[in-house]
């Protein structure tokens, strides 16, 4: 039977690990940055002092390893396997081993979708594993009297270590004992009374403000949200206990010696069907945003551009336009992609952590340090468990603006973590050293651009800020690309013309990109003789001639817009005339 168990769980491990790593690797990178885990004794003692604290601390410790390639898939698969193996051994205490595979798989399948829900706390799975281990120890106590004592002791201990999962333990014990009716089974009826007492003391000593955070799995989910998925694992555990205690399952255990590999394979069929269903439930837009977010963390602009797809949402478009600007290609390739107005360039502030990350990154890359710091701070204080990425941005911006004492405070926080400690230590060399900041190519230009022109506070008129940044630091064209691109997307060509007259043929604007030339043609379409002097090249002139001719000759086509889109969809003229 051991060989069949190894085969079964080996296949389950390979399927789960492969599926998670192939389909959801960027999800784990994203989730990892939603927690700041100080690896200190003080934090450990403070966390474990609360009900469910040990499970919370263990979950935070494990979640750190999502930082590494394959770490998220390995941690999730490992926890799910622990839950499944414990469940199998629990069922084997009453049922024939041959029939324990499928009941053991039920909690695994129920927990699996929760690991792919950004609002779920890994603490829930850790608590489930602790509860399963306690339940297994309970079933292995041979004497009925001492088994009941173990059950009574386990409920408060589990609540203290893992939280409301103690109620699931109590429910499982009641189901098992009522069905088996072994000697002294009536003692299990005291376990629900224990949970009532725990509920009373929770309110009495203000451990938890709501009953659902004491006896229900809502404790392991975002408190302001509700989801039915969080109840699946608890229901699966009770169903497994119930099925293992049925008379039909409690056959002669010698049947396990005769059972073939066919039963093992049959027990795996629900897993294969479930993975196919999970693949069909994937949110492609959501996953694409997490992929682009990961590339943005490492400033992998080429991969961000290559990873963009036409069916992506507005946030993916924000990342794309930033990557184009950082590559110096926004003016040449912006309309090669489906633009959606000014919000595709700079999103509106929605008071969310993902929104703060995008806005802080955009502002930082163009050199608007005050706004980058503001959005990073807003996002950091809005995050439930901290955010190392936003804390890194606060360190960078405070060093660049000369607020070294504040930056040092944030560095101390980040130095308490396992995997961001080295990064924080490397940034210590810039503290109180203006000369080092000025000499660093990636930092000196940003500081000089920010310090000129009084950009010390968040200014409400972003267009003026972008213009000033472009003038202060012509070597970094991101701000000016955003400025000119903003006017093109808003169709404010008069403002664009003012910029052209003011900065063309200067260090700020030495030459026109393709889309900027197209905007000049749109402005002066009735006076083509002035085009060359304003920077319009021969290729753009020729293409406009073809565009203008097709506008006149094909205007009566039923599919006129589609015809023009196929030929000129990558031009500013098409956006100007056809995009809403």
Protein Blocks (a to p, Z undefined) as FASTA:
>chain_A
ZZmmmmmmmmmmmmmmmmmmmmmmmmmmmmmmmpccddbfklmmmmmmpghklmmmmmmm
mmmmmmpghklmmmmmmmmmmmmmmmmmmmmmmmcfklmmmmmmmmmmmmmmmmmcfkbc
fklmmmmmmmmmmmmmmmmpmblklmmmmmmmmmmmmmmmnojmlmmmmmmmmmmmmmno
pghklmmmmmmmmmmmmmmmmmmnomafbfklmmpcklmgcfkbccfklmmmmmmmmmmm
mmmmpmklmccfklmmmpcfklmmmmmmmmmmmmmmmmmmpcfklmmmmmmmmmmmnopa
klmmmmpcfkbcfklmmmmmmmmmmnopmmmmmmmpccebjklmmccdehiaklmmmmmm
mmmmnopamlmmmmmmmmmmmpmnopfklmmmmmmmmmmnopamlmmmmmmmmmmpmklm
mmmmmmmmmgoplklmmmpmklmmmmmmmmgghiabccfblmlmmmmmmmmmmmlmklmm
mmmmmmmmnopaklmmmmmmmmgopaklmbccfklmmmmmmmmmmlmmlmmmnopafklm
mmmmmmmmmmmmmmmpmklmmmmmmmmmmpfklmmmmpZZ
